Amino acid sequence: MNRIAESELIINDRGAIYHLNLRPEEIADTVITVGDPGRVHEISKYFDEIEIQQKHREFVSHTGRIGQKRLTVLSSGIGPDNIDIVINELDALVNIDFETREIKKNLKSINIIRVGTSGALQGDIPVDHFVASTHGLGVDNLLNFYRLEQNEEDKELIQSFITHTQIHNQIGQPYINRGSTSLIKHFVKDFHQGITVTCPGFYGPQGRVLRLGISNPNFVNSLTDFRFGSHRITNFEMETSAIYGLGKLLGHQCLAVNAIIANRVSKTFSKDAKATVEKLIQTFLQIFSDHI
């Protein structure tokens, strides 16, 4: 095994990985990621016990138990670049020996589940509803820095997407990965399911116009209209494709569930987004307690 250099795997003085400030024993086998650091407490307040609380920059983490089940909730911050840090460092915590700086012989798979907010791209998915992502389709380029192999169906879907949206020459090569089938099967009742598109920004990349013109004014409509067999794009946000892509490469089980707080077709926004997110948290934790 090759030793990983100090410049590549940064471990701080307390033996924790640099950005997340966590030691291997401080995370559970199920990790919930949220964008907002303030949402960590909104989930951990339901824990029967909180064992560990850590914070470094935007990365806040609480590890505890609901009943006999241990779980970690961790804030990722916003965007694929932050997800690159979070997923790689979570994997390092379970699959790299911090003493020898070598990859372990027996690799471990954990559950990584995003609980977030999103905008719907279909008229029949109103605000205050929930979406579980069957796929994460990235127009953010993160996975193009890694050796990503896609199966034939996914290659065909991406080619159809490029042809339909004419997006390839503008932003680079989109990519797609599936969520965990073993996890998503528990998120059917009260959840819409479909493809989630991940964008590298909130305004121009998601078709919003304030003072700047955008290069593809028809982008949002083209996402709404896209079909590939039984697949359609249900929503978009800024994290899912990066979680699914890196999770697949590293062998973890990943899922994203989102509260819909905006609908870009009807131009509506939730009148009580906080209550909708709270309901999603409660629904998720009940499913976790019963099935995961």
PyMOL commands that set and color helices and strands:
alter all, ss='L'
color gray80, all
select helices_A, chain A and resi 24-26+38-44+80-95+142-145+152-165+168-171+181-184+204-206+219-225+240-250+273-291
alter helices_A, ss='H'
color red, helices_A
select strands_A, chain A and resi 30-34+49-56+59-66+69-75+96-97+102-103+111-120+130-138+175-178+192-198+227-228+231-237+253-263+268-269
alter strands_A, ss='S'
color yellow, strands_A
deselect
rebuild
show_as cartoon
